Amino acid sequence: MAAEQSPAALAADLQAFTQVLHQRGVHAALGYLNQRTTHRYTGVFRFDGRLSRNVVLFDRYQPHVQQGNDVPLVEAFCSLIGREQASLQILNAALDPRARAVDTLVISYCGVVIYDAQGRLYGTLCHYDVDLCQELVLYLPLLEAAGALLYQALHPAC
């Protein structure tokens, strides 16, 4: 397992992310995060009953797309994050026993919890792909911080 990112490097990455978020918006901020991974998709999903609703999506191969499909929780790794309320990384769903609980075509997934302004479970910020992708150990603290900032940007009145 790789060493953790230094606090100074995390602060610099978070500052750059925040600048993109405030100057260019949520979709561009997801694009910024997507550049730091090998995953095709980066998205914010909101829990809604038995669905994981896509709020905003960045697709590396179709960057003009800004929203994806909603997904039943039984088909989404987001459901595992919601259940455990903890970050989750699955490098290869075919080999990871946690993936057996989810009926999906996604092979690689990395996601973090997003809480609302009152500290309740809101949804996830995640990277995912139907192909194998690289591990993102150093990157999880940035994703966790970005999730809170994205929620604030999507719900400025909260």
C-alpha positions in Angstrom: 0.0 0.0 0.0 1.3 3.5 -0.9 2.2 6.1 1.7 -0.3 8.8 2.5 -0.2 12.1 0.7 1.5 14.9 2.7 -0.7 17.5 4.3 0.9 20.2 2.2 0.3 18.3 -1.0 -3.3 17.6 0.0 -3.8 21.3 0.8 -2.5 22.3 -2.6 -4.7 19.8 -4.4 -7.7 20.9 -2.4 -7.0 24.6 -3.2 -6.7 23.8 -6.9 -10.0 21.8 -6.8 -11.8 24.6 -5.0 -10.6 27.2 -7.5 -11.9 25.1 -10.4 -15.2 24.5 -8.5 -15.8 28.2 -7.8 -14.6 29.5 -11.2 -15.9 26.9 -13.6 -18.6 25.0 -11.7 -19.4 21.5 -10.5 -19.0 19.7 -13.8 -15.6 21.2 -14.4 -14.6 20.3 -10.8 -15.6 16.6 -11.5 -13.4 16.8 -14.7 -10.5 18.1 -12.6 -10.9 15.1 -10.2 -11.3 12.7 -13.2 -7.9 13.9 -14.6 -6.3 12.4 -11.5 -7.6 8.9 -12.1 -7.7 6.2 -14.8 -11.5 5.7 -14.3 -13.7 6.8 -17.1 -16.6 8.3 -15.0 -16.7 10.6 -12.0 -20.0 11.5 -10.5 -22.1 12.7 -7.6 -25.0 10.4 -6.7 -27.8 11.0 -4.2 -29.5 8.3 -2.3 -33.3 8.3 -2.9 -35.1 5.2 -1.6 -34.0 2.3 -3.7 -32.2 4.4 -6.2 -28.8 6.1 -6.5 -29.8 9.2 -8.4 -27.1 10.8 -10.6 -26.8 14.5 -9.8 -23.9 15.3 -12.1 -21.5 13.2 -14.1 -18.2 13.7 -15.9 -17.5 11.1 -18.7 -13.9 11.2 -19.9 -14.9 10.1 -23.4 -17.9 12.3 -23.7 -17.1 15.4 -21.7 -20.1 17.3 -22.9 -22.4 14.8 -21.0 -23.3 16.3 -17.6 -25.7 13.8 -16.2 -25.9 10.0 -16.3 -28.6 7.5 -15.5 -30.1 6.8 -12.1 -29.2 3.3 -10.8 -31.1 0.9 -8.6 -29.1 0.5 -5.4 -28.9 -3.3 -5.9 -26.8 -2.4 -9.0 -24.6 0.3 -7.5 -21.4 0.1 -5.4 -22.7 3.3 -3.8 -25.1 1.1 -1.8 -22.1 -0.4 0.0 -20.9 3.1 0.9 -24.3 4.0 2.2 -24.5 0.9 4.3 -21.0 1.2 5.8 -20.8 5.0 5.6 -17.2 4.7 4.7 -15.0 5.2 1.7 -14.8 2.2 -0.6 -12.3 1.1 -3.3 -12.9 -2.0 -5.5 -10.0 -2.6 -7.9 -11.5 -5.6 -9.6 -15.1 -6.5 -8.9 -14.6 -10.1 -10.2 -12.0 -10.7 -7.4 -13.4 -8.6 -4.6 -15.8 -10.5 -2.2 -17.6 -7.2 -1.3 -18.7 -6.9 -5.0 -20.8 -10.0 -4.8 -23.5 -8.1 -3.0 -24.0 -5.8 -6.1 -25.3 -6.8 -9.5 -23.3 -4.4 -11.8 -21.2 -4.2 -14.9 -18.8 -1.9 -13.1 -15.3 -3.4 -12.6 -13.4 -0.7 -10.8 -14.9 1.7 -8.3 -13.6 4.3 -5.8 -16.1 6.3 -3.8 -16.6 8.4 -0.7 -19.5 9.4 1.4 -21.2 12.8 1.1 -23.2 14.1 4.0 -25.7 16.9 3.9 -25.5 20.2 5.8 -27.1 18.5 8.9 -24.6 15.6 8.8 -27.1 13.1 7.4 -26.1 10.7 4.6 -26.7 12.3 1.2 -24.9 10.2 -1.3 -21.5 9.5 -2.9 -18.8 11.1 -4.9 -17.2 8.3 -7.0 -15.0 7.2 -9.9 -16.0 4.1 -11.7 -15.3 2.2 -14.9 -16.3 -1.1 -16.7 -12.5 -1.7 -17.1 -9.7 -2.3 -14.6 -8.3 0.9 -13.2 -5.4 1.9 -10.8 -5.7 2.1 -7.0 -6.2 5.5 -5.6 -4.9 5.3 -2.0 -3.2 8.7 -1.9 -6.2 10.3 -3.4 -9.0 9.4 -1.0 -8.5 12.3 1.4 -8.9 14.7 -1.5 -12.1 13.0 -2.6 -13.5 13.1 0.9 -12.9 16.8 1.2 -14.1 17.4 -2.4 -17.4 15.6 -1.6 -18.3 18.1 1.1 -17.4 21.1 -1.1 -19.5 19.6 -4.0 -22.5 19.3 -1.7 -22.1 22.9 -0.7 -21.9 24.0 -4.3 -24.9 21.9 -5.3 -27.0 23.2 -2.3 -25.8 26.7 -1.6 -28.8 27.7 0.5 -28.3 24.8 2.9 
